[in-house]
Amino acid sequence: MQNLAGKTAFITGGASGIGLGVAKALLGAGMNVVIADIRDDHLAGAQAELAAPDKVLALKLDVTDRAAYECAADAAEACFGNIHILCNNAGVAVVGPTELATFADWDWCMNVLLGGAINGVVTMLPRILKHGEGGHILNTASMSGLVPVGGTTIYSTAKAAVITMMECMRPELESRGVICSAFCPGAVQSNIADAAATRPAALADSGYAEADKRRQNGGNFFHLYMTKEEVGARVLEGILNDELYILTHSEFLEGVTDRANAMIASVPHKRPRNPDYIETFKMLFNSPIWADEIKRQKELKA
């Protein structure tokens, strides 16, 4: 997807934070942009900030509502034609001790973070493949999916899942003209901390009320966070470069390295290898996407 001008992007959670930053970057690259969001106030503010009524379509969408997602896809195509880029970006979060989590905490986060990405892929991928003009699917994950820490079990579980989704889809779809990327940002200036405002009443039973109160009283660190414009520019760069992993913060290098090394150290190296097992199931032992990405990143950094 190097030639973006005149093509169309569909961005969930697109009316604030990361989604709005991505929308601004893709709009600046000449794309038509559909911003789908659950909050009317954010949609109104985003339309005013983007200030491009002929190039921007704002749609109210709950990404957990599959029928509504189909309707949103139809509306986007009716307005701009074929959809080329899907950004599964809508997000919510709860944090705190795992033992305090209720089923409602799990269901709310997983329905949006993982279920929303699934709904996006099931709804949009057949449409992208059908038009045959190429495409790009991007899941907004998090560095929490790569370097998880205690107290983020629900959030990090979902983010790890959407990373793996892109790793599995990448080798399957790249030869068919659809690139898949996992976007793993560090801290970004966004509204995810206020996501509880749209939490469904049926899933209101949270075990994290006290933990959330402590979080809100813990201070404001926005000055340390990346801006939505910086994040949008990084996503645009990653899309243009066909990157598998689009990362933002160098501060996580040690954590990523230690995790990889811990896995390498845990492999039972002295256990004899079964050549028949290797020959029969060789497709399970490695994926070409990693060698390809290593080569790509070396060339980009050369």
Short mmCIF file of the C-alpha atoms (twelve columns), coordinates in Angstrom:
data_MODEL
# 
_entry.id   MODEL 
# 
loop_
_atom_site.group_PDB 
_atom_site.id 
_atom_site.type_symbol 
_atom_site.label_atom_id 
_atom_site.label_alt_id 
_atom_site.label_comp_id 
_atom_site.label_asym_id 
_atom_site.label_seq_id 
_atom_site.Cartn_x 
_atom_site.Cartn_y 
_atom_site.Cartn_z 
_atom_site.pdbx_PDB_model_num 
ATOM 1   C CA . MET A 1   0.000   0.000   0.000  1 
ATOM 2   C CA . GLN A 2   2.574   2.550   -1.070 1 
ATOM 3   C CA . ASN A 3   0.174   4.504   -3.294 1 
ATOM 4   C CA . LEU A 4   -2.388  5.820   -0.825 1 
ATOM 5   C CA . ALA A 5   -3.810  8.891   -2.565 1 
ATOM 6   C CA . GLY A 6   -7.476  8.482   -3.437 1 
ATOM 7   C CA . LYS A 7   -7.849  5.226   -1.503 1 
ATOM 8   C CA . THR A 8   -9.938  4.717   1.620  1 
ATOM 9   C CA . ALA A 9   -9.107  3.883   5.234  1 
ATOM 10  C CA . PHE A 10  -11.579 2.688   7.868  1 
ATOM 11  C CA . ILE A 11  -10.444 3.437   11.425 1 
ATOM 12  C CA . THR A 12  -12.281 2.244   14.524 1 
ATOM 13  C CA . GLY A 13  -11.874 4.348   17.622 1 
ATOM 14  C CA . GLY A 14  -10.999 6.938   15.014 1 
ATOM 15  C CA . ALA A 15  -12.346 10.063  16.660 1 
ATOM 16  C CA . SER A 16  -9.739  10.596  19.377 1 
ATOM 17  C CA . GLY A 17  -6.270  9.613   20.535 1 
ATOM 18  C CA . ILE A 18  -4.376  7.130   18.391 1 
ATOM 19  C CA . GLY A 19  -7.240  6.705   15.934 1 
ATOM 20  C CA . LEU A 20  -7.517  10.417  15.283 1 
ATOM 21  C CA . GLY A 21  -3.757  10.709  14.917 1 
ATOM 22  C CA . VAL A 22  -3.803  7.946   12.312 1 
ATOM 23  C CA . ALA A 23  -6.747  9.594   10.560 1 
ATOM 24  C CA . LYS A 24  -4.837  12.879  10.324 1 
ATOM 25  C CA . ALA A 25  -1.759  11.167  8.909  1 
ATOM 26  C CA . LEU A 26  -3.667  9.145   6.321  1 
ATOM 27  C CA . LEU A 27  -5.759  12.146  5.349  1 
ATOM 28  C CA . GLY A 28  -2.517  14.061  4.854  1 
ATOM 29  C CA . ALA A 29  -1.336  11.264  2.564  1 
ATOM 30  C CA . GLY A 30  -4.345  11.878  0.309  1 
ATOM 31  C CA . MET A 31  -6.655  9.154   1.543  1 
ATOM 32  C CA . ASN A 32  -10.369 9.236   2.183  1 
ATOM 33  C CA . VAL A 33  -10.874 8.456   5.851  1 
ATOM 34  C CA . VAL A 34  -13.776 6.840   7.681  1 
ATOM 35  C CA . ILE A 35  -13.649 7.479   11.410 1 
ATOM 36  C CA . ALA A 36  -15.883 5.051   13.292 1 
ATOM 37  C CA . ASP A 37  -16.351 5.713   16.979 1 
ATOM 38  C CA . ILE A 38  -18.832 5.010   19.759 1 
ATOM 39  C CA . ARG A 39  -18.862 8.576   21.146 1 
ATOM 40  C CA . ASP A 40  -20.876 11.306  19.440 1 
ATOM 41  C CA . ASP A 41  -18.898 14.085  21.132 1 
ATOM 42  C CA . HIS A 42  -15.597 12.659  19.913 1 
ATOM 43  C CA . LEU A 43  -16.952 12.281  16.384 1 
ATOM 44  C CA . ALA A 44  -18.057 15.912  16.324 1 
ATOM 45  C CA . GLY A 45  -14.707 17.109  17.640 1 
ATOM 46  C CA . ALA A 46  -12.764 14.964  15.189 1 
ATOM 47  C CA . GLN A 47  -14.732 16.258  12.215 1 
ATOM 48  C CA . ALA A 48  -13.975 19.811  13.275 1 
ATOM 49  C CA . GLU A 49  -10.275 19.058  13.788 1 
ATOM 50  C CA . LEU A 50  -9.860  17.211  10.491 1 
ATOM 51  C CA . ALA A 51  -11.776 19.940  8.643  1 
ATOM 52  C CA . ALA A 52  -12.115 17.962  5.415  1 
ATOM 53  C CA . PRO A 53  -15.815 17.152  4.945  1 
ATOM 54  C CA . ASP A 54  -15.342 15.853  1.404  1 
ATOM 55  C CA . LYS A 55  -12.635 13.404  2.506  1 
ATOM 56  C CA . VAL A 56  -13.891 12.330  5.941  1 
ATOM 57  C CA . LEU A 57  -16.931 10.245  6.859  1 
ATOM 58  C CA . ALA A 58  -17.811 10.038  10.553 1 
ATOM 59  C CA . LEU A 59  -19.854 7.029   11.657 1 
ATOM 60  C CA . LYS A 60  -21.092 6.052   15.087 1 
ATOM 61  C CA . LEU A 61  -20.113 2.432   15.696 1 
ATOM 62  C CA . ASP A 62  -19.927 0.000   18.580 1 
ATOM 63  C CA . VAL A 63  -17.345 -2.483  17.284 1 
ATOM 64  C CA . THR A 64  -18.948 -5.300  19.284 1 
ATOM 65  C CA . ASP A 65  -22.158 -4.937  17.252 1 
ATOM 66  C CA . ARG A 66  -21.649 -7.101  14.183 1 
ATOM 67  C CA . ALA A 67  -24.782 -6.017  12.353 1 
ATOM 68  C CA . ALA A 68  -23.874 -2.363  12.909 1 
ATOM 69  C CA . TYR A 69  -20.364 -3.070  11.620 1 
ATOM 70  C CA . GLU A 70  -21.785 -4.418  8.354  1 
ATOM 71  C CA . CYS A 71  -23.951 -1.323  8.018  1 
ATOM 72  C CA . ALA A 72  -20.933 0.911   8.658  1 
ATOM 73  C CA . ALA A 73  -18.929 -0.914  5.997  1 
ATOM 74  C CA . ASP A 74  -21.799 -0.479  3.538  1 
ATOM 75  C CA . ALA A 75  -22.021 3.240   4.354  1 
ATOM 76  C CA . ALA A 76  -18.268 3.672   3.880  1 
ATOM 77  C CA . GLU A 77  -18.347 1.988   0.489  1 
ATOM 78  C CA . ALA A 78  -21.407 3.966   -0.557 1 
ATOM 79  C CA . CYS A 79  -19.533 7.171   0.241  1 
ATOM 80  C CA . PHE A 80  -15.988 6.442   -0.975 1 
ATOM 81  C CA . GLY A 81  -16.045 3.128   -2.838 1 
ATOM 82  C CA . ASN A 82  -13.612 0.342   -2.027 1 
ATOM 83  C CA . ILE A 83  -11.986 0.169   1.412  1 
ATOM 84  C CA . HIS A 84  -8.234  -0.455  1.322  1 
ATOM 85  C CA . ILE A 85  -6.934  0.030   4.864  1 
ATOM 86  C CA . LEU A 86  -8.598  -1.286  8.022  1 
ATOM 87  C CA . CYS A 87  -7.293  -0.022  11.351 1 
ATOM 88  C CA . ASN A 88  -8.719  -2.074  14.222 1 
ATOM 89  C CA . ASN A 89  -7.993  0.556   16.832 1 
ATOM 90  C CA . ALA A 90  -10.983 0.844   19.203 1 
ATOM 91  C CA . GLY A 91  -9.815  0.254   22.751 1 
ATOM 92  C CA . VAL A 92  -10.786 0.092   26.414 1 
ATOM 93  C CA . ALA A 93  -8.839  -0.917  29.497 1 
ATOM 94  C CA . VAL A 94  -9.073  -1.970  33.103 1 
ATOM 95  C CA . VAL A 95  -6.056  -2.555  35.312 1 
ATOM 96  C CA . GLY A 96  -5.558  -4.016  38.737 1 
ATOM 97  C CA . PRO A 97  -4.972  -7.309  40.561 1 
ATOM 98  C CA . THR A 98  -6.169  -10.315 38.594 1 
ATOM 99  C CA . GLU A 99  -8.096  -11.751 41.540 1 
ATOM 100 C CA . LEU A 100 -10.364 -8.696  41.617 1 
ATOM 101 C CA . ALA A 101 -11.446 -9.070  37.997 1 
ATOM 102 C CA . THR A 102 -15.045 -10.061 37.387 1 
ATOM 103 C CA . PHE A 103 -16.435 -11.843 34.358 1 
ATOM 104 C CA . ALA A 104 -17.818 -8.456  33.333 1 
ATOM 105 C CA . ASP A 105 -14.326 -6.915  33.402 1 
ATOM 106 C CA . TRP A 106 -13.018 -9.713  31.205 1 
ATOM 107 C CA . ASP A 107 -15.993 -9.681  28.841 1 
ATOM 108 C CA . TRP A 108 -16.008 -5.911  28.333 1 
ATOM 109 C CA . CYS A 109 -12.323 -5.684  27.472 1 
ATOM 110 C CA . MET A 110 -12.125 -8.839  25.396 1 
ATOM 111 C CA . ASN A 111 -15.317 -7.990  23.484 1 
ATOM 112 C CA . VAL A 112 -13.857 -4.634  22.407 1 
ATOM 113 C CA . LEU A 113 -10.115 -5.256  22.118 1 
ATOM 114 C CA . LEU A 114 -10.182 -8.729  20.600 1 
ATOM 115 C CA . GLY A 115 -13.802 -9.098  19.527 1 
ATOM 116 C CA . GLY A 116 -13.750 -5.722  17.794 1 
ATOM 117 C CA . ALA A 117 -10.667 -6.735  15.799 1 
ATOM 118 C CA . ILE A 118 -12.278 -10.049 14.882 1 
ATOM 119 C CA . ASN A 119 -15.437 -8.273  13.761 1 
ATOM 120 C CA . GLY A 120 -13.363 -5.891  11.672 1 
ATOM 121 C CA . VAL A 121 -11.514 -8.708  9.927  1 
ATOM 122 C CA . VAL A 122 -14.619 -10.812 9.277  1 
ATOM 123 C CA . THR A 123 -16.497 -7.774  7.952  1 
ATOM 124 C CA . MET A 124 -13.784 -6.078  5.924  1 
ATOM 125 C CA . LEU A 125 -11.326 -8.709  4.714  1 
ATOM 126 C CA . PRO A 126 -13.703 -10.330 2.178  1 
ATOM 127 C CA . ARG A 127 -14.470 -6.880  0.778  1 
ATOM 128 C CA . ILE A 128 -10.774 -6.031  0.436  1 
ATOM 129 C CA . LEU A 129 -9.987  -9.341  -1.237 1 
ATOM 130 C CA . LYS A 130 -12.967 -9.000  -3.556 1 
ATOM 131 C CA . HIS A 131 -11.919 -5.681  -5.074 1 
ATOM 132 C CA . GLY A 132 -8.380  -6.975  -5.655 1 
ATOM 133 C CA . GLU A 133 -6.715  -3.565  -5.400 1 
ATOM 134 C CA . GLY A 134 -4.550  -4.520  -2.453 1 
ATOM 135 C CA . GLY A 135 -4.989  -3.585  1.163  1 
ATOM 136 C CA . HIS A 136 -3.570  -3.293  4.635  1 
ATOM 137 C CA . ILE A 137 -4.980  -4.457  7.973  1 
ATOM 138 C CA . LEU A 138 -3.535  -2.970  11.129 1 
ATOM 139 C CA . ASN A 139 -4.366  -4.045  14.675 1 
ATOM 140 C CA . THR A 140 -3.603  -1.537  17.390 1 
ATOM 141 C CA . ALA A 141 -1.993  -3.690  20.057 1 
ATOM 142 C CA . SER A 142 0.366   -2.317  22.696 1 
ATOM 143 C CA . MET A 143 3.819   -2.834  24.094 1 
ATOM 144 C CA . SER A 144 1.835   -4.491  26.889 1 
ATOM 145 C CA . GLY A 145 1.289   -7.324  24.421 1 
ATOM 146 C CA . LEU A 146 5.066   -7.759  24.063 1 
ATOM 147 C CA . VAL A 147 6.335   -6.677  27.498 1 
ATOM 148 C CA . PRO A 148 3.417   -7.396  29.858 1 
ATOM 149 C CA . VAL A 149 3.580   -6.493  33.537 1 
ATOM 150 C CA . GLY A 150 1.593   -7.478  36.588 1 
ATOM 151 C CA . GLY A 151 -1.735  -5.733  37.057 1 
ATOM 152 C CA . THR A 152 -2.536  -5.645  33.334 1 
ATOM 153 C CA . THR A 153 -3.669  -9.239  32.838 1 
ATOM 154 C CA . ILE A 154 -6.906  -8.576  30.946 1 
ATOM 155 C CA . TYR A 155 -5.546  -5.779  28.771 1 
ATOM 156 C CA . SER A 156 -2.249  -7.511  27.979 1 
ATOM 157 C CA . THR A 157 -3.979  -10.804 27.184 1 
ATOM 158 C CA . ALA A 158 -6.143  -9.107  24.562 1 
ATOM 159 C CA . LYS A 159 -3.231  -7.160  23.114 1 
ATOM 160 C CA . ALA A 160 -1.076  -10.283 22.817 1 
ATOM 161 C CA . ALA A 161 -3.944  -11.958 20.969 1 
ATOM 162 C CA . VAL A 162 -4.276  -9.204  18.361 1 
ATOM 163 C CA . ILE A 163 -0.520  -9.312  17.747 1 
ATOM 164 C CA . THR A 164 -0.694  -13.043 17.097 1 
ATOM 165 C CA . MET A 165 -3.685  -12.481 14.811 1 
ATOM 166 C CA . MET A 166 -1.525  -10.336 12.545 1 
ATOM 167 C CA . GLU A 167 1.390   -12.793 12.724 1 
ATOM 168 C CA . CYS A 168 -0.908  -15.592 11.540 1 
ATOM 169 C CA . MET A 169 -2.653  -13.568 8.848  1 
ATOM 170 C CA . ARG A 170 0.534   -12.052 7.423  1 
ATOM 171 C CA . PRO A 171 1.895   -15.147 5.610  1 
ATOM 172 C CA . GLU A 172 -1.592  -16.161 4.537  1 
ATOM 173 C CA . LEU A 173 -2.549  -12.847 2.942  1 
ATOM 174 C CA . GLU A 174 0.631   -11.078 1.828  1 
ATOM 175 C CA . SER A 175 0.819   -13.011 -1.439 1 
ATOM 176 C CA . ARG A 176 -2.775  -11.978 -2.094 1 
ATOM 177 C CA . GLY A 177 -1.947  -8.298  -1.779 1 
ATOM 178 C CA . VAL A 178 -3.056  -7.666  1.805  1 
ATOM 179 C CA . ILE A 179 -0.391  -6.656  4.333  1 
ATOM 180 C CA . CYS A 180 -1.034  -7.247  8.041  1 
ATOM 181 C CA . SER A 181 0.672   -5.240  10.789 1 
ATOM 182 C CA . ALA A 182 0.655   -5.214  14.571 1 
ATOM 183 C CA . PHE A 183 0.947   -1.674  15.912 1 
ATOM 184 C CA . CYS A 184 2.517   -1.747  19.371 1 
ATOM 185 C CA . PRO A 185 2.755   1.758   20.841 1 
ATOM 186 C CA . GLY A 186 4.025   2.763   24.232 1 
ATOM 187 C CA . ALA A 187 2.240   5.493   26.181 1 
ATOM 188 C CA . VAL A 188 0.195   7.835   23.979 1 
ATOM 189 C CA . GLN A 189 -1.942  10.859  24.772 1 
ATOM 190 C CA . SER A 190 -5.399  9.319   24.405 1 
ATOM 191 C CA . ASN A 191 -8.789  8.991   26.094 1 
ATOM 192 C CA . ILE A 192 -8.536  5.292   26.886 1 
ATOM 193 C CA . ALA A 193 -8.492  6.073   30.611 1 
ATOM 194 C CA . ASP A 194 -12.039 7.453   30.208 1 
ATOM 195 C CA . ALA A 195 -13.325 4.441   28.292 1 
ATOM 196 C CA . ALA A 196 -15.564 3.402   31.195 1 
ATOM 197 C CA . ALA A 197 -17.942 6.158   30.107 1 
ATOM 198 C CA . THR A 198 -19.118 3.864   27.307 1 
ATOM 199 C CA . ARG A 199 -19.041 0.613   29.286 1 
ATOM 200 C CA . PRO A 200 -22.306 -1.306  28.701 1 
ATOM 201 C CA . ALA A 201 -24.671 -1.401  31.654 1 
ATOM 202 C CA . ALA A 202 -24.892 -5.179  31.315 1 
ATOM 203 C CA . LEU A 203 -21.133 -5.367  31.972 1 
ATOM 204 C CA . ALA A 204 -20.994 -2.770  34.741 1 
ATOM 205 C CA . ASP A 205 -20.047 -5.250  37.474 1 
ATOM 206 C CA . SER A 206 -16.391 -4.376  37.937 1 
ATOM 207 C CA . GLY A 207 -13.972 -5.553  40.561 1 
ATOM 208 C CA . TYR A 208 -11.721 -2.618  39.813 1 
ATOM 209 C CA . ALA A 209 -13.598 0.367   41.215 1 
ATOM 210 C CA . GLU A 210 -11.040 1.021   43.939 1 
ATOM 211 C CA . ALA A 211 -8.074  0.295   41.694 1 
ATOM 212 C CA . ASP A 212 -9.469  2.662   39.066 1 
ATOM 213 C CA . LYS A 213 -9.913  5.374   41.672 1 
ATOM 214 C CA . ARG A 214 -6.279  5.025   42.737 1 
ATOM 215 C CA . ARG A 215 -5.194  5.182   39.097 1 
ATOM 216 C CA . GLN A 216 -7.111  8.401   38.514 1 
ATOM 217 C CA . ASN A 217 -5.582  9.934   41.630 1 
ATOM 218 C CA . GLY A 218 -2.076  8.828   40.723 1 
ATOM 219 C CA . GLY A 219 -1.134  11.959  38.798 1 
ATOM 220 C CA . ASN A 220 -1.134  13.202  35.235 1 
ATOM 221 C CA . PHE A 221 1.748   11.995  33.073 1 
ATOM 222 C CA . PHE A 222 0.519   13.246  29.691 1 
ATOM 223 C CA . HIS A 223 3.657   15.330  29.311 1 
ATOM 224 C CA . LEU A 224 5.635   12.068  29.069 1 
ATOM 225 C CA . TYR A 225 3.363   10.532  26.446 1 
ATOM 226 C CA . MET A 226 3.682   10.565  22.675 1 
ATOM 227 C CA . THR A 227 1.237   12.856  20.881 1 
ATOM 228 C CA . LYS A 228 -1.415  11.526  18.529 1 
ATOM 229 C CA . GLU A 229 0.282   13.311  15.637 1 
ATOM 230 C CA . GLU A 230 3.601   11.572  16.351 1 
ATOM 231 C CA . VAL A 231 1.825   8.237   16.577 1 
ATOM 232 C CA . GLY A 232 -0.103  8.860   13.358 1 
ATOM 233 C CA . ALA A 233 3.110   9.664   11.508 1 
ATOM 234 C CA . ARG A 234 4.684   6.433   12.779 1 
ATOM 235 C CA . VAL A 235 1.697   4.364   11.632 1 
ATOM 236 C CA . LEU A 236 1.807   5.977   8.200  1 
ATOM 237 C CA . GLU A 237 5.525   5.188   7.971  1 
ATOM 238 C CA . GLY A 238 4.880   1.585   8.987  1 
ATOM 239 C CA . ILE A 239 2.118   1.160   6.422  1 
ATOM 240 C CA . LEU A 240 4.257   2.606   3.628  1 
ATOM 241 C CA . ASN A 241 7.112   0.279   4.622  1 
ATOM 242 C CA . ASP A 242 4.875   -2.833  4.955  1 
ATOM 243 C CA . GLU A 243 6.241   -3.378  8.475  1 
ATOM 244 C CA . LEU A 244 4.999   -6.389  10.421 1 
ATOM 245 C CA . TYR A 245 5.585   -4.799  13.827 1 
ATOM 246 C CA . ILE A 246 5.142   -1.035  14.038 1 
ATOM 247 C CA . LEU A 247 6.760   0.083   17.293 1 
ATOM 248 C CA . THR A 248 7.136   3.573   18.714 1 
ATOM 249 C CA . HIS A 249 9.343   3.627   21.815 1 
ATOM 250 C CA . SER A 250 13.002  2.610   22.029 1 
ATOM 251 C CA . GLU A 251 12.710  2.440   25.818 1 
ATOM 252 C CA . PHE A 252 11.256  -1.073  25.531 1 
ATOM 253 C CA . LEU A 253 14.324  -2.558  23.830 1 
ATOM 254 C CA . GLU A 254 15.665  -4.224  26.974 1 
ATOM 255 C CA . GLY A 255 12.292  -5.748  27.816 1 
ATOM 256 C CA . VAL A 256 11.750  -7.122  24.317 1 
ATOM 257 C CA . THR A 257 15.307  -8.496  24.300 1 
ATOM 258 C CA . ASP A 258 15.002  -10.117 27.730 1 
ATOM 259 C CA . ARG A 259 11.696  -11.743 26.832 1 
ATOM 260 C CA . ALA A 260 13.153  -13.210 23.631 1 
ATOM 261 C CA . ASN A 261 16.242  -14.403 25.477 1 
ATOM 262 C CA . ALA A 262 14.123  -15.976 28.238 1 
ATOM 263 C CA . MET A 263 12.250  -17.968 25.602 1 
ATOM 264 C CA . ILE A 264 15.493  -19.018 23.903 1 
ATOM 265 C CA . ALA A 265 16.939  -20.110 27.252 1 
ATOM 266 C CA . SER A 266 13.815  -22.167 27.962 1 
ATOM 267 C CA . VAL A 267 14.071  -24.287 24.807 1 
ATOM 268 C CA . PRO A 268 15.282  -27.802 25.791 1 
ATOM 269 C CA . HIS A 269 18.363  -27.607 23.568 1 
ATOM 270 C CA . LYS A 270 19.806  -30.938 24.709 1 
ATOM 271 C CA . ARG A 271 16.692  -32.924 23.885 1 
ATOM 272 C CA . PRO A 272 17.310  -35.067 20.775 1 
ATOM 273 C CA . ARG A 273 15.424  -33.945 17.671 1 
ATOM 274 C CA . ASN A 274 13.129  -36.363 15.873 1 
ATOM 275 C CA . PRO A 275 13.788  -36.061 12.121 1 
ATOM 276 C CA . ASP A 276 10.453  -37.697 11.210 1 
ATOM 277 C CA . TYR A 277 8.616   -35.225 13.435 1 
ATOM 278 C CA . ILE A 278 10.519  -32.350 11.827 1 
ATOM 279 C CA . GLU A 279 9.767   -33.521 8.309  1 
ATOM 280 C CA . THR A 280 6.081   -34.156 8.990  1 
ATOM 281 C CA . PHE A 281 5.356   -30.896 10.806 1 
ATOM 282 C CA . LYS A 282 8.089   -28.573 9.530  1 
ATOM 283 C CA . MET A 283 5.532   -25.828 8.800  1 
ATOM 284 C CA . LEU A 284 4.919   -25.527 12.560 1 
ATOM 285 C CA . PHE A 285 8.484   -24.852 13.656 1 
ATOM 286 C CA . ASN A 286 9.073   -21.467 12.066 1 
ATOM 287 C CA . SER A 287 7.399   -18.752 10.064 1 
ATOM 288 C CA . PRO A 288 8.953   -16.896 7.138  1 
ATOM 289 C CA . ILE A 289 7.537   -13.608 8.420  1 
ATOM 290 C CA . TRP A 290 10.313  -13.167 10.992 1 
ATOM 291 C CA . ALA A 291 13.216  -13.572 8.576  1 
ATOM 292 C CA . ASP A 292 11.426  -11.260 6.162  1 
ATOM 293 C CA . GLU A 293 10.904  -8.648  8.870  1 
ATOM 294 C CA . ILE A 294 14.512  -8.820  10.050 1 
ATOM 295 C CA . LYS A 295 15.665  -8.233  6.476  1 
ATOM 296 C CA . ARG A 296 13.159  -5.386  6.007  1 
ATOM 297 C CA . GLN A 297 14.194  -3.613  9.207  1 
ATOM 298 C CA . LYS A 298 17.899  -3.923  8.390  1 
ATOM 299 C CA . GLU A 299 17.269  -2.351  5.000  1 
ATOM 300 C CA . LEU A 300 15.159  0.439   6.517  1 
ATOM 301 C CA . LYS A 301 17.860  1.231   9.066  1 
ATOM 302 C CA . ALA A 302 20.768  0.962   6.635  1 
# 
